[in-house]
Amino acid sequence: MVINISNSMNVAMYYNNNDVRIEQQQIPEINDDEILVKVMASGICGSDVMEWYRIKKAPLVLGHEIAGIVERIGENVDKFKPGDRVFVTHHVPCNTCRYCLQGEHTICETLHSTKFYPGGFAEYLQAPAINVDRGTFLLPENVSFDEGTFIEPLACVVRGFHKADFKPGKTVLVLGSGIAGLLHIKLAKAYGATKVFATDLSSYRLDLAKKIGADEVFHATEDIVSLVKKHNDGRLADFVVLTAGVAPAVKQAFECVDDGGTVLLFAPTTPGEKIPIDFFDLWNKQIHVTSTYAGAGRDILESIDLLSSGTISVDDLISHKLPLTEAKKGFQLVADADESMKVILLPHKKIKK
């Protein structure tokens, strides 16, 4: 059986960072194994404004940091019911391939091909059967819809810490204080880091990094090596996280890591960009290097628990809440990376001005 809803809905159609249009689409139909979710809040991710990556697929409806309410369920769905508050992840693994069986779920080909429809910047979305089965999670009552938009980005950060085998007692340097950088600061503190340093080019972001927990913040053009040593008993950082995918930051990451330390490559550069690295120094200092992408089931569950328990708070990272009709403004705020942090679109709420 197919449930057909004839009503139309608003979606924010992405053409480029400066051209995001409110258009009409039919509310998605669902089959017996799917659910229809009313999107209550949807965060704009930094990757949504990564134009070199997004524009080749435009026009499309983006948005993957969502929280909402189950509106309809298919006849075969018994895990959820209408009215349930949920988080739905867009990418889900198969759980059976060689990568999944080795714990490398975010390399799984299925994870890279799955998604919900049409995207999170819409009033409703259709969660396919595989997303219902292993990508839909109940939202605890004490986690708001706004907070729920952080589940996906926080899960990405959680996965990175696990991949890097992070242990308490380490000093941490976060290169880049955008939303990912700030979540790394918060998680490092929650996981027992002794000191956390952060860099950025923006004074707004550096002020926010300091406010939410960084012990020291440095402008990215300063001598970061000397500053880290100055505030870390003459030593470099045990754990360096690259959240700014630009060549100078990559260079800083390897310059600032202590002997036997770890560099976590969280953000990518543009494809094809070559960055020289002193391989002998890397070998001689016995540096551990790992990269991470996305989050999967365990990471998502831990992310939900961190928010529900209050271990990680995120309200102080929300700078703007906008109706879906102001999606273009939201995209420009995130793309400009000036005085904004997490921008959340609220498809079913009119914002009082």
Secondary structure, 3 states (H helix, E strand, C coil): CCECCCCEEEEEEEEECCEEEEEEEECCCECCCCEEEEEEEEECCHHHHCHHHHHHHCCEECCCEEEEEEEEECCCCCCCCCCCEEEECCCCCCCCCHHHHCCCHHHCHHHHHCCCECCCCECEEEECHHHHHHCEEECCCCCCHHHHCCHHHHHHHHHHHHHCCCCCCCEEEEECCCHHHHHHHHHHHHCCCCEEEEEECCHHHHHHHHHCCCCEEEECCCCHHHHHHHCCCCCCEEEEEECCCCHHHHHHHHHHEEEEEEEEECCCCCCCCCCCCCHHHHHHCCCEEEECCCCCHHHHHHHHHHHHCCCCCCHHHEEEEEEHHHHHHHHHHHHHCCCCCEEEEECCCCCCC
